[in-house]
Amino acid sequence: MIKVLILAAGDGSRWGNYRDTVKHLAMVANEVLLHRTCRQFLAHTDDVTVVGRDDSYAVSGAQLYVPPRNDPAWLDCGKFLSSRELWATAERTVLVFGDVYFTDEAVTTVMSATRNWVFFLRPWPSRLVEARKEVFGLAFDTSAHALLDERLAGLVSGRVAPVQAGWKLYVDMVRPSYGDIFRNDRHVVIDDLTTDLDYPVDLDNLEQALLS
């Protein structure tokens, strides 16, 4: 069975409590974003855990894990390290970000990947998010744990991931073996309405796209 961890313990400072809620619990198409993401992944596996900030992140059918600590020295890598102990020990782990709106097709893509480690991303801007590329998550089996631990430790010790730890980790993982970070088989492109809700305008743009 695949273990899915939905990472939603960040402070969401760029969101600014838009619509009087944290971004993971924002309403999108008449459904709470985090509830939607859990529902989508629970259609593929019974092992889904929300890594959240408090009991308000509890979702029916999923487990809730509130990290005991988030060491400031971890910088943005804390999104991975705070729940490191939950990685599957005898199966595959999928890490996805709780502020991402996933299409059903994107979830199927994530759950169907078989490489021992692979990232899911869009390497160019989209019509929803014109100015940035996005990483939506990664999947890996136990053979990749040591490599991930090594690269995360390097990012922390070098203090090179104050933000965008997903991208920093991806680049650090692929660059030693591949010259062009997008000419490799270590990522799967997701290029549809799947999008990261970092800022209020991201939700506004998504809602307009869903109506069109």
N, C-alpha and C positions, 0 to 999 in steps of 0.2 A: 504493500500500500504506500502511496505517496503522502508524505507529511507536508502540509501547506502552512506556512507562517505568514500572516498578514501583519506587516510592520506598521503600527499606528501609534507609537509612543512619543513621537516628536512634538515639539511645542507649537509648530505651525505659525511661527511669528509673522511670516509674509502674508498669511491669510487675514490677520487682524480681526478675528472674531466676526467675520462677515456674516450677515443675516443672523447674528446672535448665536452662533454655534461654531464649534471647531470644524475644520474642513472634513475630517473623517466621518462626521455625523451630519453633514449637510444633506439636504433633500435634493435628489436628482431624479427627474421624471417620476415624481411621487413615491420615491423610495429612498430611505437613508442609504447613503453611499456605502458605508461599511456593511450594512445588512445585505445590500445587493451583492457585494463582492463575496461575502460568506456564502450566500445562496448559490452563486455561480460555481464556486469551487467545491461546495458540498455536493454538487451534482456529479463530481468526478471522484471524490474520496470522502471517507468518513472522518479523516484526521485533519481537521482545520483548527488552528489556534490563532486567535487575535492577540497580538502583543500590543496592549493598550495602556493608557495612563491610569485608569481607575475603573470602577464598576460600571460606569456609563458606557463602556465599550463592550459590555457583555452582549452576545448575540446568540439566539436560540440555535442549537445544533452545533455550535462551535465552542471550543474551550477558550478561556480567557487567562492570559498570563500578564501580570503587572510586574515589570522588571524591578528587582530590589534596588538597583542603583544604575546610574548612568555616569560613569567617571568623566568629568569635564575634559580630561586629557585625551579621551577618545575622539573629541571633536565630532564631526558628522558620522564617523565610523561607529558611533554608539548605536546607530539604527540597526547595525548587524551584531555588534558585540554584546549588547545588553541582553540578547536572547540566545547567545551562542550555545548554551547548555541544552537548548531544545532541538538542535539539529538531529536528524534521524541517525541512529546508530546502526541500523541494519536495513535501511531502505533509502529511498530518494527524498530529498528535501527541496521544496520550492519556496523561495522567499519573494513576496510581492509587496509593493508599497500600498498602504491603506488609503492614500489620497489619490489613487489612480482610478478613473472610470474605465472599466474594461468592457469591451464588447464580448458577447458570448463566443464569437469566433476567436478572439484573442485568448480567452481562457482555455479553449480547446487546444490552441496552438501551444500554450505554455505547458499544459498537462500531457501533451503528446511528445514533447522533446525527449530524446534518449541519450544525447551526448553526456559524458561523465561530468562536464560542467558547461553551461551555456547561459548567456545573457539574452534578455528580451528587450528590444529597444527600437527606437526610430532614429536613424542617424542624420536626419535632416529636419528642418522646421515643417510644421503642418499648417493647414488652413486655420486651425484653432489656436495654435501657439506658434506665431510667425517667427519668433526670435530665438528659439532654442530647440536643441535636440533633447531626447528624453530616454532614460532607462526606466523600465517598468518592473524589472525583477530579474531573478536568476534561478536556475535549477541545477542541482548537483547530486552526485551520489557520494558514498562514504570515501571513495578513492580520492576525492578532491578536497577533503577536509584539511589535510596538512598544508596543501598549497594555499587554500583560502586563509588559513590561520597565519601562514607566513606573510602573505601579502597584506593582510589587514594590520598585522603587527608592524610591518614596514611603513605603512601609511601613518599609523599612530606615532611611531617613533620619529618619523620625519616631519610630522605635523603638516602634512601636505593635503589634508582633506577637511578644511574648516567648513566647507559646503560641498554639495554634489559628490558625496562619497560613493554613490553608485557608479558614476562616470569614472571617478578616480580609480576605483577598484577594477572596473572593466579594462581601462587602459593599462593599468599595471599588470593585469593578468595576461593580456595578449601581446603587449609590446615586445617582450623578449623573444618571441617566436615569429612574429609577423611584423613586416615593415609598416604597411598600411593597416591601421587598426580596424578598418572595415573590409579588408580583403582577407577574410578568414572564415572558418566554419565554427567559430566560438560565439556567434550571436545569431539570433533569429529576428528579422525585421517584422515589426508590427506597425502597419501604416493604415489605420482606419480611424474611427472615432475614439479609440483608446487614447486617453490623455491624462496628464498629471495635473491635479488641481492645486497648484501652488498659490495662485493669486485669485482674488475675487473675479477679475476679468476672465479667468480661465473657465469658471463656472458659467458666467454670462455667455461666453462664446459657445460652450458646449450646449447649453439650453437652446440657443438659436439654431445650432446645427441639428439638434434632435427634432426641432419643429419643422425644418425645411425638407 
